[in-house]
C-alpha cells in the first residue's frame, strides 16, 4: 500500500469492515455481522493506495476501498495479507457529528 496524498473528494470517512469465513454455506439465520470472525471501524487516512482508491485504517486493519462499489481493493490485517478462506464485507458507518 502506498502513501500517496490526494484531495479527499466525496468519499465516506468511515467504514465498518467485517472479516467473514467464505466457506460457510448456511449461517443458520445468522446475519453476516453475527458470522464475522473480526470487525473494525476504519477511518479515511487522507492517503491513496496503489490501487488508486482511498486508504482507511483502524484497529489493526488497513484497506483501500472503492466507495462507489463498496469493494475492498486491498487489505492488511495486523500487517499481513488476509488469511485464505476469509472474505471482506464493507458497510458504511455514519460520520461523527
Secondary structure as the mmCIF struct_conf table of DSSP 4:
data_model
#
loop_
_struct_conf.conf_type_id
_struct_conf.id
_struct_conf.beg_label_comp_id
_struct_conf.beg_label_asym_id
_struct_conf.beg_label_seq_id
_struct_conf.end_label_comp_id
_struct_conf.end_label_asym_id
_struct_conf.end_label_seq_id
STRN STRN1 UNK A 4 UNK A 5
TURN_TY1_P TURN_TY1_P1 UNK A 9 UNK A 10
BEND BEND1 UNK A 13 UNK A 13
STRN STRN2 UNK A 14 UNK A 21
TURN_TY1_P TURN_TY1_P2 UNK A 22 UNK A 23
BEND BEND2 UNK A 25 UNK A 25
TURN_TY1_P TURN_TY1_P3 UNK A 28 UNK A 29
HELX_RH_AL_P HELX_RH_AL_P1 UNK A 32 UNK A 35
STRN STRN3 UNK A 36 UNK A 48
TURN_TY1_P TURN_TY1_P4 UNK A 50 UNK A 51
BEND BEND3 UNK A 52 UNK A 53
STRN STRN4 UNK A 54 UNK A 58
TURN_TY1_P TURN_TY1_P5 UNK A 59 UNK A 60
STRN STRN5 UNK A 61 UNK A 66
TURN_TY1_P TURN_TY1_P6 UNK A 67 UNK A 70
STRN STRN6 UNK A 71 UNK A 77
TURN_TY1_P TURN_TY1_P7 UNK A 78 UNK A 79
STRN STRN7 UNK A 80 UNK A 81
HELX_LH_PP_P HELX_LH_PP_P1 UNK A 82 UNK A 83
TURN_TY1_P TURN_TY1_P8 UNK A 84 UNK A 85
STRN STRN8 UNK A 86 UNK A 92
HELX_LH_PP_P HELX_LH_PP_P2 UNK A 94 UNK A 96
#
